[in-house]
Amino acid sequence: MPVFITALIFFPSFLEGVEVQTTSGTVNGLTTTYQGVDVAVFRGIPYAAPPVGLLRFRDPQPHPGWDGVRDATQTPPECPQRSNACCEDCLYLNVYVPGQPQEGSLAVMIYIHGGGFHSKSSGDPDPTPLAVTGDVIVVTINYRLNVFGFLSTGDQASPGNYGLMDQRFAMVWVKDNIRAFGGNPDLVTIYGRSAGGQAVGMHVLSPINNGLFRRAISGSEGATSMGTMTVKPQDTAMALGAALGCDTSNTAAMVECIRSKDTNTVYSASRSRDISAPPDSVYKFVPTVDGVFLPKTPQELLLEGNFERRDYMLGIVSSEGSVLGTSTLNSIHTQADFEAVAADKLRIFEENAARVTQTVVSEYGSDGHGNHGISYAERAARFYGDWRFAVPPIEDAEAYSRYHGGTYFYYFAPRPSFSTRPSYIQAAHGDEKYFLFGPEYNGKTVTSEEMELSNRMMVYFSNFMKTGNPNRPNAVPVTWPVYDEVGRQYLQLGGMSLSSVTSDLYPRQRFFLGEVIPAMISHNHKAAPAMTPTKEAATTVDSHRSTTRPGGIAALLQQIQVTQYALIGIIIALVIVVFGLLCIVGRRLGTTKKLVTKSSDKEPMSYHNGNIDTSL
């Protein structure tokens, strides 16, 4: 069928509904208008079979399809979470199509929402302004959350990562169907922020995603972000089974028992105070190493480099620590309050938690190191933002840039005029999404300058989706340089002048959190061994899941880091000894003055008793 005829069939009238044929059946959407441009909107298209009954705690399966025309005009149910724990039948997506594109002509963004893998849905925010301004198709998706998306027994009874596999399944659906909506299946970019940004980073590294997308964007988290992943999910799963009255002596039987319980019962039990998060995670049910989607930890996968090379953009906002919440921040008045908050988050370091906490308190909680004159609440926000959300994406960008030159980094800096956060919070965690998706369309009143920033961000991001380069094809006010480990250049999103391009973001924080803390962690720390799969569990697993799981991954990575730092220390010590010997010889030969004048006038950064000492 000729392309122009196909387009007329797909978009017969923007005064009526629009129909598109998918691989599962025909869907009928609605139309809207934004800034004079017609937009076809399809809501609630199922991309997988409902994960209920026997499909709970299993990888997504193809939807059986339907006869006739399916209504795609209603907002789909969100996956079970605190605000609504009733509907496990939630694997739906929404498609936003600007104008009347020819078949296969537009670049596509798949948006993966954040929420700590525990909350939110495909309906927040509405991407219509981005679709129109950027002239791209935007797809937003639901995926299974919390216990339903990430229950893992550590063996094949329930490998976990179902939410990540849902995201992958949605990518397959887009690959197979987006051409009929006017999208180019070879120009797909996945974008997520917060937990969605971490998920995107994991998709970039996963070996089973080759060919599914071309580019990726991670905002406010990356694959190696701390606190929302575990290699020790077993105890949490067993505690849930016990709370539900299931036999925990056999993991396969236990999972079948949990599978038989109704949605509200399982969700309510999962939120019980009697069920603790894994010892190496801030949250209870999070991604884990499953042997297939994540055969190893993200740190190891990134280190090895055995992944498909894709253009990759990462970025953060200026006050990531706002995610602690205003009520928590308002309760922090003293160093003791700060220490209590830090200790609660840093417990994931297990036997090293006390040492790490004291070191963090010395760095962020004391009156030294640039902290003098700021409140303990602000110190807590700085610590938590740096540790959980800011430093890991910067480190990921640098590591990834060694493999692929199409790496970019942004820093969203300005405090929005609509912010109600404490005065020391600039751009809060999540603020940038309103600018990217259109603040006024998503319930935020902004200034004309902020609206201009929003439009510019849409152009930069849509350029990247189309070409892998945020500077083309559409004109931009400032050239955005690539990020690499030499220049470390990034673009500061704000006033957008030549000074918006700068380099080496957060050097002190990177040194402290990326080098000092790992170096001090004991190399004797061992990860808990994986549970031995039962015979019954091995027979119930989906065929593509691996029957083995790596053990001691965290310990291996830490041993590698400690060894590296030890070698560096030995080399420095040898240099000092040799220099000392030369000085002694120089004195005897009467050449001390010459030796001294040839030495560097730069003093090394020293570290004493857990503190970075820059006073030398």
Buried (B, 14 or more C-beta within 10 A) or exposed (E): EEEEEBBEEBBEEBEEBBBBEBEBBBBBBBBBEBEEBBBBBBBBBBBBBBBBEEBBBBBBBEBEEEEEEBEBBEEBBBBBBEEBBEBBBBBBBBBBBBBBBEBBBBBBBBBBBBBBBBBBBBBBBBBBBBBBBBBBBBBBBBBBBBBBBBBBBBBBBBBBBBBBBBBBBBBBBBBBBBBBBBBBBEBBBBBBBBBBBBBBBBBBBBBEBEEBBBBBBBBBBBBBBBBBBBBBBBBBBBBBBBBBEBEBEBBBBBBBBBBEBEBEBBBBBBEEEEBEBBBBBBBBBBBBBBBBBBBBBBBBBBBEEEBBEBBBBBBBBBBBBBBBEBEBBEBBEEBEBBBBBBBEBBBBBBEBBEBBBBBBBBBBBBEBBEBEEEBBBBBBBBBBBBBBBBBBBBBBBBBBBEBBEBBBBBBBBBBBEBBEBBEBBBBBBBBBBBBBBBBEBBEBEBEEEBBEBBBBBBBBBBBBBBBBBBBEEBEBEBEBBBBBEEEBBBBBBBEBEEEBBEEEBBEBBBBBBBBBBBBBBBBEBBBBEBBEBBEBBBEBBEEEBBEEBBBBBBBBBBBBBBEEBEEEEEEEEEEEEEEEEBBEEBEEEEEBEEBEEEEEEEEEEEBEEBBBEEEE
